[in-house]
Amino acid sequence: MRYLFQVEGFAARFVARHLFSLAMTKDLKDRIEVARGLKKADLVLKGGQLVNVFSGEIHHTDVAVYRGRIAGLGNYDAEKVIDLSSKFILPGFIDSHVHLESAMLTPAEFAKAALPHGTTAVVADPHEIANVLGTKGLRYILKASEGLPLDFYFMLPSCVPATSLETSGARLKAPDLLPFLKEKRVLGLAEMMNYPGVLAGEPDTLSKLKRFGHTPIDGHAPGLAGKDLSAYIGAGITSDHECVIAEEAAEKVRLGMTIFIREGSAAKNLEALLPALTPANSRFFCFATDDLQPKDLKAGSINRLVQKAVRLGLAPVTAVQMATINPAQHFGLRGSGAVLPGYDADLVVVKDLSDFIVEKVFKRGVLVADNGGVLYPDRRLSHAAAKNTVRTGPLGLDDIRIKARSAQARIIELVPGQIVTRQAILPVPARDGYVVSDPERDILKLFVIERHRATGNIGRGLVKGFGLRSGALAGTVAHDSHNLIVVGVDDEDILTAIREIKRLHGGLVVVNNKKVMAALPLPVAGLMSDRDLDSVVKGMTETLDAAQQLGVRIEQPFSTLSFLALPVIPELKLTDKGLVDVNTFAFVDLFV
């Protein structure tokens, strides 16, 4: 009987494959007939000017679409005709490197936000959710992003955890990642931040490089040059998005890298890097947003980078190539990045090649966005697999007290406009043997609380530069391990903020006088909202306004707060395991 079932199963699979093959053959035959003018197209975009990313020309032509692909360019009959006279037709934009979690949106809501700006594909690094949920997070993000009218491709996170100086929600080694290469939308290995590990030949790092050597491997090597850069590139790493000066980008291209020019919410490198481009090397440059906050995503995506590059003097066709065919060819995305026969009909219509204001967006020949609005139904998906990730155990006032063991302490001092910090050694006030915040001198208590496994780890420190006069700020967005981080003046407010974060299952909160002034719930892995873009922008605006009411004088206090827990950015940082001197990569005592 078992043998009979096996035979019947094989027969069913054989028939299914045969039918699928016949359907594909017929589809190809029909498309050939449409291209030859023997059969009507589904859609013709008539009278537009095509930006041809292969020939480098801008020329008048009609574009014929059949079953989601470009059938041909020229004069065609179709079931439906859209007049685009005086408009420009471009390929859909591709974001070469982005962290979806930075927008605090689920993939479905990210798509609704990005599509109206002409972005039809992104290459995402799910590094943040992987640090919280490991392979469970990767499975969630793949499931949540499938079947949407924006293509989500993924590079697998290479550094989970980023360091051993903090507690992450997971640890991913090469064997954990390799099964995901079977997924069609998984392209390779994401940014290899551990370039010291590459150069030192660390076994786990080399294992990942070796096993992913047949795929694209993204780099992350700020300032690396000379022989060390040659060694890093020679290990199989194919791109970098961390360049900040033109000379650095030029050297990396010269040695074989593709450069993703980054222009996000925090890091803005476009103007500095454009001088590195030449007509001979421009095909090895792409655009990336890396980290876009909700308000910035609402204003634009890759289209803003194209617009800015052209405003700074880059030829419009070159800018479009960098946003389309260049990333498509770098990542091996066949059928993407051009408006040419056989390519997917992912199209963007703009009024001119200076402002690049997007009017229409087509995904595989279907109009999905028109004048800023999306034209497809909402997709509902359960986020249960990525919820309930804030696990700290019970906490009381005793847990957030800092026993004064000296009159002086190491204090994390903010550098305005930077994510780097300085170490300051200053006298600290104490009362009844315990350190207290000193808002007059802008010295505040800072805590990082492990929230993945309820280990009870609490890092205790002090920070200078927030300007907070009263109350507390807290969040579960804290790079890279995303533990709970809180800064405050009053212990009761600090504890209230922690408890509110736990109640929300993650998010950003502002507390004063033991009352919650504002909150942005982020229940999906403690990183993303389960609501739409407008709701997230509103919540973020309210939390920022509340923080300013309490005296905060920095523009993005929650972003600044999130990087205080990242022990790879100099000079002094705090993790759930303690205070870290990043220059020596070692723990140091709070007190001197």
KAKA-V866814 format. One record per backbone hydrogen bond with DSSP energy under -0.5 kcal/mol. CO is the residue of the C=O (numbers start at 0). NH is the residue of the N-H. If there is no record, write none. Layout:
# KAKA-V866814
co: [CO	CO]
nh: [NH	NH]
This chain:
# KAKA-V866814
co: [0	1	2	3	4	5	6	7	8	9	10	11	12	13	14	15	16	17	18	19	20	21	22	23	24	25	26	27	28	29	30	31	32	32	33	40	41	42	43	43	44	45	46	47	47	48	49	49	50	51	56	58	61	61	62	63	63	64	64	65	67	68	68	69	71	73	76	79	81	81	83	86	87	87	88	89	92	92	93	94	96	97	97	98	98	99	99	100	103	105	106	107	108	109	110	113	113	114	117	117	119	120	121	121	122	123	123	124	125	126	127	128	129	130	130	132	132	133	133	134	135	136	137	138	139	140	141	142	144	149	150	150	152	153	153	154	155	159	164	165	170	172	172	173	173	174	176	177	178	179	182	184	184	186	187	188	190	191	192	193	194	195	196	196	197	201	202	203	204	205	206	207	209	211	215	216	216	217	218	220	224	224	225	226	227	228	229	230	231	231	232	237	238	239	244	245	246	247	248	249	250	251	252	257	257	258	258	259	260	261	265	266	268	269	271	272	273	277	280	281	283	285	286	287	288	289	290	290	292	293	294	295	300	300	301	302	303	304	305	306	307	308	309	314	315	316	317	318	319	319	320	320	321	322	323	324	325	326	327	327	331	332	334	337	339	342	343	344	344	345	346	347	347	348	348	349	351	355	356	358	359	360	360	361	361	362	365	365	367	368	369	372	377	382	383	385	388	389	390	395	395	396	397	400	401	402	406	407	408	410	410	411	411	412	413	414	419	421	421	423	423	425	428	430	432	433	437	437	441	441	442	443	444	445	446	447	447	448	450	456	458	460	461	462	463	465	465	470	470	471	472	473	474	475	477	477	483	484	485	486	487	488	489	490	491	492	493	494	495	496	497	498	499	500	500	501	505	506	507	508	509	509	510	511	514	514	517	519	522	523	523	527	531	532	533	534	535	536	537	538	539	540	541	542	543	544	545	546	546	547	549	549	553	555	556	557	558	559	560	561	562	563	564	565	567	569	570	570	572	574	577	578	579	579	580	580	580	585	587	589]
nh: [4	5	6	7	8	9	10	11	12	13	14	15	16	17	18	19	20	21	22	23	24	25	26	27	28	29	30	31	32	33	34	35	37	38	36	78	79	64	45	81	62	83	85	49	60	88	51	58	52	55	51	49	63	73	44	70	71	41	42	68	344	65	70	341	63	75	40	43	45	83	86	48	89	349	50	347	119	120	95	122	289	99	124	101	102	102	104	103	528	109	110	111	112	113	114	116	118	117	92	119	150	94	123	152	97	125	154	126	129	130	131	132	133	168	169	135	136	136	137	138	139	140	141	142	143	144	145	145	147	151	121	152	123	186	187	125	189	171	576	167	172	175	176	176	177	178	179	180	181	182	185	153	186	215	155	217	192	219	194	197	198	199	200	201	200	205	206	207	208	209	210	211	212	214	188	237	238	191	240	223	227	228	229	230	231	232	233	234	234	236	235	257	218	259	248	249	250	251	252	253	254	256	255	239	259	260	285	261	287	268	267	263	272	273	245	275	276	281	283	284	258	260	95	262	290	98	264	292	296	297	298	299	303	304	305	306	307	308	309	310	311	313	312	318	319	320	321	322	322	323	323	325	286	93	327	328	329	330	331	332	333	335	343	339	342	69	345	346	364	91	361	89	349	358	359	87	355	357	350	370	348	367	368	346	363	365	362	367	374	360	372	369	379	385	386	524	390	391	453	398	399	399	400	402	434	404	427	591	425	412	423	413	463	421	415	417	414	412	423	410	425	408	435	433	403	430	440	442	443	464	437	462	487	460	485	449	458	483	390	449	447	445	411	443	413	552	553	488	489	510	486	508	484	477	481	482	448	474	446	472	444	436	493	494	495	496	497	498	499	500	501	502	503	504	505	504	521	475	519	473	516	517	471	514	511	516	509	507	524	526	527	523	535	536	537	538	539	540	541	542	543	544	545	546	547	548	549	549	551	550	468	469	556	559	560	561	562	563	563	564	565	573	566	568	569	420	581	582	579	577	574	587	572	581	583	584	585	580	578	409]
